[in-house]
Amino acid sequence: MRLRRLLTYFAGLVGLMASTGAAQAAPEDPLQRVVYHIDAADPERQRAALRIVRNHLNDVGDEHLDIRVVIQGNGVSMLVLPDSDGAAADALPGHADDRVQVGIEDLKIRGVTFHVCRNSLTRRNVDALNRLYDVGPDDLVDSGLAEIVRLQGDGYTYIKP
């Protein structure tokens, strides 16, 4: 008899804890925070990365996503204009053709922000304001990798397409 009362008491206590816990739990944040890392020089991989970001937006919805794209290393070639003044033999090739430009514009309109690594540009002798497509001073970060780490610390999920 005593065991039965004890079990009933614990069952009630568990039920009470479950109901109060549910009432006190904060509502889930529907916003997904994601950082995409582009560092490959291959133009097909770069275009695929833009397509993956677009598909992510289409699947989850623009209002449920906070997407940052960090471009670093040889990935900066995605933003280099193809006919820019980089005629030197060692100049970084320009992959920012019309398809890439439209893809970037579409993503920016949908709220995606792009962060470009200043170290990568300096190392490759790329003038950010004259050779890159739609990159302004506010888009530059000192270190792309440090930016990724900072974003991950702020709760962003890392994806490298």
C-alpha positions in Angstrom: 0.0 0.0 0.0 2.8 2.4 0.9 4.6 1.6 -2.3 1.5 2.3 -4.3 1.1 5.7 -2.7 4.7 6.5 -3.3 4.4 5.5 -7.0 1.3 7.6 -7.3 3.1 10.5 -5.7 6.0 10.2 -8.1 3.8 9.9 -11.1 2.0 13.0 -10.1 5.2 14.8 -9.5 6.6 13.8 -12.9 3.4 15.0 -14.5 3.6 18.3 -12.7 7.2 18.8 -13.6 6.5 18.0 -17.2 3.6 20.4 -17.4 5.4 23.3 -15.7 8.6 22.6 -17.7 6.6 22.9 -20.9 4.9 26.1 -19.8 8.2 27.7 -18.8 10.2 26.5 -21.9 11.0 29.4 -24.2 9.4 29.1 -27.7 11.8 27.7 -30.3 13.5 30.3 -32.5 12.4 29.4 -36.0 15.4 31.3 -37.4 18.2 29.1 -38.8 21.6 30.8 -38.7 24.0 29.4 -41.3 27.4 30.3 -42.5 28.4 29.0 -45.9 32.2 28.9 -46.6 33.4 29.3 -50.2 37.2 28.9 -50.7 37.4 26.9 -53.9 38.7 28.3 -57.2 36.6 26.0 -59.3 33.9 28.1 -61.0 31.5 25.1 -61.1 31.8 24.6 -57.3 31.3 28.3 -56.8 28.1 28.3 -58.9 27.0 25.1 -57.2 27.5 26.9 -53.8 25.3 29.8 -54.9 22.7 27.3 -56.1 22.8 25.4 -52.7 22.2 28.6 -50.8 19.3 29.5 -53.1 17.8 26.0 -52.6 18.2 26.4 -48.8 16.2 29.6 -49.0 13.6 28.0 -51.2 13.2 25.0 -48.8 13.1 26.8 -45.5 11.9 30.3 -46.5 13.7 33.6 -46.5 12.1 34.7 -43.2 13.4 31.7 -41.4 17.0 32.0 -42.4 20.0 34.3 -41.6 22.6 33.2 -44.1 26.1 34.6 -44.3 28.5 33.6 -47.1 32.2 33.9 -46.2 34.4 34.0 -49.3 38.1 33.4 -48.6 41.2 31.9 -50.2 40.9 31.1 -53.9 37.2 31.4 -53.6 37.5 35.2 -54.0 37.9 34.4 -57.8 34.1 34.0 -57.7 33.8 37.8 -57.3 36.6 38.9 -59.7 35.2 40.4 -62.8 36.3 38.5 -65.9 37.4 41.5 -67.9 39.0 43.4 -65.0 42.6 44.8 -65.3 44.3 41.7 -64.0 46.1 41.0 -67.2 49.3 39.8 -65.5 50.0 36.1 -66.0 49.7 35.4 -62.2 46.5 37.4 -61.9 43.6 35.6 -60.3 41.0 34.5 -62.9 37.7 36.3 -62.9 34.6 34.1 -62.5 32.0 36.8 -61.8 30.3 36.3 -65.2 26.7 37.2 -65.8 25.3 34.0 -64.2 27.3 34.5 -61.0 26.3 38.2 -60.8 22.6 37.4 -61.1 23.0 34.6 -58.5 24.7 37.0 -56.1 22.1 39.7 -56.7 19.2 37.3 -56.1 20.7 36.1 -52.8 21.4 39.6 -51.6 17.8 40.7 -52.4 16.7 37.7 -50.3 18.8 38.9 -47.3 22.0 36.8 -47.7 25.1 38.8 -46.7 28.5 38.2 -48.1 31.8 38.6 -46.2 35.0 38.7 -48.2 38.4 38.0 -46.7 40.7 41.0 -47.0 43.8 38.8 -46.3 42.9 36.7 -49.3 42.5 39.7 -51.5 45.8 41.2 -50.3 47.7 38.0 -50.8 46.4 37.7 -54.4 46.9 41.4 -55.2 43.2 42.0 -55.9 41.8 45.5 -55.5 38.5 44.9 -53.8 36.8 48.1 -55.0 37.9 47.9 -58.6 38.1 44.2 -59.6 35.3 42.6 -57.6 31.6 42.4 -58.4 29.4 44.3 -55.9 31.8 44.4 -53.0 32.0 47.4 -50.8 34.0 48.3 -47.7 31.3 47.0 -45.4 31.6 43.5 -47.1 35.2 43.1 -46.2 36.4 41.2 -43.1 40.1 41.1 -42.0 40.2 37.3 -41.9 37.6 35.0 -43.4 38.5 32.1 -41.1 38.2 34.3 -38.0 34.8 35.5 -39.3 33.6 31.9 -39.6 34.8 31.1 -36.1 33.1 34.2 -34.8 29.8 33.3 -36.5 30.0 29.8 -35.2 30.4 31.2 -31.7 27.3 33.2 -32.3 25.3 30.0 -33.1 25.7 29.8 -36.9 25.9 26.4 -38.4 28.9 25.9 -40.7 28.4 24.5 -44.2 31.0 24.0 -46.8 29.4 23.2 -50.1 
